């Protein structure tokens, strides 16, 4: 009886590196220890809380999925336990961990308002956001909510665009500001190219923001574009300083 030849299956499987397989320089825990928590993105901070992913997706993938499903950190903080637990790799136990972390953050903001950052210049907005936004490969639009003393009430991600563009819906910029009764906002978005030079579209959208703010009695203090520092730029541009879109 002839011997059967070995059967070789040509199956190409996707490869999902685990966190331990990534270089230490880009692992969230090591980055926090080396650079401080403020240098980490929302995705990385959530990954640290979750600790582990699944057999197919690492914990950064799970964190990214959570942020996308809920429209950013603000949406996650409002989601119920069951909503959070439905995301692959989360489940009931990790959903409880996330809710506890969000509640602690809310209590800190409530009990110690004098310790919130106070925004008095575009440089301070850049310092607050550049750790999260300077190296993003997609455009992200964020709104800094301020009280009557220009202290930060929160930072909301409004949209996450394609690789090259992001559609800013003016109404969405003020949604959370109205809900939290913010006195003023600063809008910020990044240019993935690293060049923070404003475009004509940036100026036009800013003009619409300012007009909408007047109608809602919410001051738009500035619109900051975040890029990367270079020979001819500090890594950011204030549209108010350049009188683009502002009276």
Protein Blocks (a to p, Z undefined) as FASTA:
>chain_A
ZZdddddddddddddddfklpcfklgfklmmmmnojklpcfklmmmmmnopacfkbcfkl
mmmmmmmmnopjklmmmpcfklmmmpghkammlmmmmmmmmmmmmmmmmmmmmlpccdfb
fklmmmmmmmmmmmpcbdcdddddddfkopafbdcdfbdcdfkbccddfklmmmmmmmno
pabdcdddddfkopacdcfklmmmmmmmmmmmmmnopacfbdcddddddfkbghiacfkl
nogoiZZ
